[in-house]
Structures are given as structure tokens and as C-alpha cells.
Amino acid sequence: MNIRVETRNPREGVAVIGLGGEVDVYTSPRLKQEILDLLNGGTSKLVVDLSGVEYLDSTGLGVLIGGLKRARERDGDLKLICDNLRILRIFEITGLTKIFDIYRSEAEALEKL
């Protein structure tokens, strides 16, 4: 039950949330709160970096989907960075690659915001 959440703002109105560890039923509330705090604070363009994530369950996917929906309601967006083939496979199997823009690097994700 460990998750590491590190947020930084590379430019005005944009936040990069770096995750590490496991994103599951026990740790997802921490990620959800971080996303809500950023959105409520006026940051509507989010990049979630899943590079350090070792495990992601359906609860974590739900938090990401909810974050995307809330960001778009504020005329923003939520992009993902994922270079872990095992985690990327989860998005492919669930069909979420059609919903999320997933990039291999932070520079690429930020360019598309």
C-alpha cells in the first residue's frame, strides 16, 4: 500500500503529477485528492506520469477517468505518460487508449497541451 505523488508546475496553468508505486483501491484516494486540489485551485491542464507505477487497478483507472472528465469540464485536459508496457497494456485491454492521450515522454505530453 504505497504510492508516491509528486506534483510540479512546469509552466503556468499546467501541473505534472508524478506517480510511483501502486495505484489501487487503498492508494487511489490520494491521487484523486491531488487531482481535485489542482483543479479546484485553477489548474485545468494536467499530465499524470505513470512511469514509476508498478501496479494499477480498476479503482486507479476510475480516478484517472474522473480526473479527465473534471478537467474537460473546466476546458482543460488530462494527458498520460506511460512507458511501462505492462501498464500500457491495461489501457489497451480496457479500450481506454481511445479516451486518453498517452505519451512516452513528458516533453511530448506537454507539447500537446
Contacts in CASP RR format, 6 or more apart in sequence:
PFRMAT RR
TARGET T0000
AUTHOR 0000-0000-0000
METHOD contacts of the structure
MODEL  1
MNIRVETRNPREGVAVIGLGGEVDVYTSPRLKQEILDLLNGGTSKLVVDL
SGVEYLDSTGLGVLIGGLKRARERDGDLKLICDNLRILRIFEITGLTKIF
DIYRSEAEALEKL
1 22 0 8 1.000
1 24 0 8 1.000
1 26 0 8 1.000
1 27 0 8 1.000
2 21 0 8 1.000
2 22 0 8 1.000
2 27 0 8 1.000
3 19 0 8 1.000
3 20 0 8 1.000
3 21 0 8 1.000
3 22 0 8 1.000
3 23 0 8 1.000
3 27 0 8 1.000
3 30 0 8 1.000
3 31 0 8 1.000
4 18 0 8 1.000
4 19 0 8 1.000
4 20 0 8 1.000
4 21 0 8 1.000
5 17 0 8 1.000
5 18 0 8 1.000
5 19 0 8 1.000
5 20 0 8 1.000
5 30 0 8 1.000
5 31 0 8 1.000
5 34 0 8 1.000
6 17 0 8 1.000
6 18 0 8 1.000
7 15 0 8 1.000
7 16 0 8 1.000
7 17 0 8 1.000
7 18 0 8 1.000
7 34 0 8 1.000
7 38 0 8 1.000
8 15 0 8 1.000
8 16 0 8 1.000
9 15 0 8 1.000
9 16 0 8 1.000
9 43 0 8 1.000
10 16 0 8 1.000
10 106 0 8 1.000
10 110 0 8 1.000
11 110 0 8 1.000
13 42 0 8 1.000
13 43 0 8 1.000
13 44 0 8 1.000
13 45 0 8 1.000
14 43 0 8 1.000
14 45 0 8 1.000
14 46 0 8 1.000
14 47 0 8 1.000
14 110 0 8 1.000
14 113 0 8 1.000
15 38 0 8 1.000
15 43 0 8 1.000
15 45 0 8 1.000
15 46 0 8 1.000
15 47 0 8 1.000
16 46 0 8 1.000
16 47 0 8 1.000
16 48 0 8 1.000
16 49 0 8 1.000
16 106 0 8 1.000
16 110 0 8 1.000
17 31 0 8 1.000
17 34 0 8 1.000
17 35 0 8 1.000
17 38 0 8 1.000
17 46 0 8 1.000
17 47 0 8 1.000
17 48 0 8 1.000
17 49 0 8 1.000
18 48 0 8 1.000
18 49 0 8 1.000
18 51 0 8 1.000
18 52 0 8 1.000
19 31 0 8 1.000
19 48 0 8 1.000
19 49 0 8 1.000
19 50 0 8 1.000
19 52 0 8 1.000
19 53 0 8 1.000
20 52 0 8 1.000
20 53 0 8 1.000
20 54 0 8 1.000
21 27 0 8 1.000
21 52 0 8 1.000
21 53 0 8 1.000
21 54 0 8 1.000
21 55 0 8 1.000
22 53 0 8 1.000
22 54 0 8 1.000
22 55 0 8 1.000
22 56 0 8 1.000
23 31 0 8 1.000
23 50 0 8 1.000
23 53 0 8 1.000
23 55 0 8 1.000
23 56 0 8 1.000
23 57 0 8 1.000
23 59 0 8 1.000
23 60 0 8 1.000
23 63 0 8 1.000
24 55 0 8 1.000
24 56 0 8 1.000
24 57 0 8 1.000
24 59 0 8 1.000
24 60 0 8 1.000
25 57 0 8 1.000
25 59 0 8 1.000
28 59 0 8 1.000
28 60 0 8 1.000
28 62 0 8 1.000
28 63 0 8 1.000
31 60 0 8 1.000
31 63 0 8 1.000
31 64 0 8 1.000
32 63 0 8 1.000
32 67 0 8 1.000
35 46 0 8 1.000
35 63 0 8 1.000
35 66 0 8 1.000
35 67 0 8 1.000
35 70 0 8 1.000
35 78 0 8 1.000
36 70 0 8 1.000
38 46 0 8 1.000
39 46 0 8 1.000
39 67 0 8 1.000
39 70 0 8 1.000
39 71 0 8 1.000
39 74 0 8 1.000
42 74 0 8 1.000
44 71 0 8 1.000
44 74 0 8 1.000
44 75 0 8 1.000
44 76 0 8 1.000
44 77 0 8 1.000
45 71 0 8 1.000
45 76 0 8 1.000
45 77 0 8 1.000
45 113 0 8 1.000
46 67 0 8 1.000
46 71 0 8 1.000
46 77 0 8 1.000
46 78 0 8 1.000
46 79 0 8 1.000
47 78 0 8 1.000
47 79 0 8 1.000
47 80 0 8 1.000
47 81 0 8 1.000
47 106 0 8 1.000
47 109 0 8 1.000
47 110 0 8 1.000
47 113 0 8 1.000
48 64 0 8 1.000
48 78 0 8 1.000
48 79 0 8 1.000
48 80 0 8 1.000
48 81 0 8 1.000
49 80 0 8 1.000
49 81 0 8 1.000
49 106 0 8 1.000
50 56 0 8 1.000
50 80 0 8 1.000
50 81 0 8 1.000
50 82 0 8 1.000
50 84 0 8 1.000
50 87 0 8 1.000
51 81 0 8 1.000
51 82 0 8 1.000
51 83 0 8 1.000
51 84 0 8 1.000
52 84 0 8 1.000
53 84 0 8 1.000
53 87 0 8 1.000
56 87 0 8 1.000
56 90 0 8 1.000
61 90 0 8 1.000
61 94 0 8 1.000
61 96 0 8 1.000
64 78 0 8 1.000
64 80 0 8 1.000
64 100 0 8 1.000
65 96 0 8 1.000
65 99 0 8 1.000
67 78 0 8 1.000
68 77 0 8 1.000
68 78 0 8 1.000
68 99 0 8 1.000
68 100 0 8 1.000
71 77 0 8 1.000
71 78 0 8 1.000
72 78 0 8 1.000
77 101 0 8 1.000
77 113 0 8 1.000
78 100 0 8 1.000
79 100 0 8 1.000
79 101 0 8 1.000
79 102 0 8 1.000
79 103 0 8 1.000
79 109 0 8 1.000
79 112 0 8 1.000
79 113 0 8 1.000
80 91 0 8 1.000
80 100 0 8 1.000
80 101 0 8 1.000
80 102 0 8 1.000
80 103 0 8 1.000
80 109 0 8 1.000
81 102 0 8 1.000
81 103 0 8 1.000
81 104 0 8 1.000
81 105 0 8 1.000
81 106 0 8 1.000
81 109 0 8 1.000
82 88 0 8 1.000
82 91 0 8 1.000
82 102 0 8 1.000
82 103 0 8 1.000
82 104 0 8 1.000
83 104 0 8 1.000
83 105 0 8 1.000
88 102 0 8 1.000
90 96 0 8 1.000
91 97 0 8 1.000
91 100 0 8 1.000
91 102 0 8 1.000
101 109 0 8 1.000
101 112 0 8 1.000
103 109 0 8 1.000
103 112 0 8 1.000
END
